[in-house]
Amino acid sequence: GEDVEQSLFLSVREGDSSVINCTYTDSSSTYLYWYKQEPGAGLQLLTYIFSNMDMKQDQRLTVLLNKKDKHLSLRIADTQTGDSAIYFCAESGSFQKLVFGTGTRLLVSP
Amino acid sequence: NAGVTQTPKFRILKIGQSMTLQCAQDMNHNYMYWYRQDPGMGLKLIYYSVGAGITDKGEVPNGYNVSRSTTEDFPLRLELAAPSQTSVYFCASSYGRIQETQYFGPGTRLLVL
């Protein structure tokens, strides 16, 4: 079945780079997504990558996809305190149904 | 545009009570979804709809019902509330193409005692 796994917690200092990792099981996933959830709020799409791409860069965000190992990562450059949130990896399961990971809580300290 | 709106924001139910969680979107999206998020967990899909009059079960549909009489509204019904349904419920919508982002509402926090 479809399964997405993430580490639970990451702590970094302001200005450092953050790397959040994710592994997934469904090799037929067409798109892989990163969502951000701030306290008390819904999920906000940060970025997504098509499965035939290796890398996608969007300002401070870099997504790397290793399709062979079914590994996805999100790198946030120059991490700010406002980046503190829970980050969810998701894969596109059967048509338009997303399968979410458990989320990685990122804590950025000054 | 208001985007995706949900009401209520918070509710406490007694075991066995029923309630309807409301969800509406003003983006003319075809697809709508209901998820639940348990503490420390990812989102699990309860039900989804690909258009007015069409609904289908997601991963965890037991104890819930939905209807989709209009494009804009997608209410979620709990008939006999149980403590296991204590969760945060998120509604989302998307236009429908596979690469289209899902837009999420702010969530409804439900506590069943």
Interface residues (C-beta under 8 A of the other chain):
Chain A: V4 L8 T30 Y31 Y33 G40 A41 G42 L43 Q44 L45 Y48 F50 F88 S92 F95 Q96 K97 L98 F100 G101 T102 G103
Chain B: V4 Y31 G40 M41 G42 L43 K44 L45 Y48 V50 G58 F90 A92 S94 G96 I98 Q99 T101 Q102 Y103 F104 G105 P106 G107
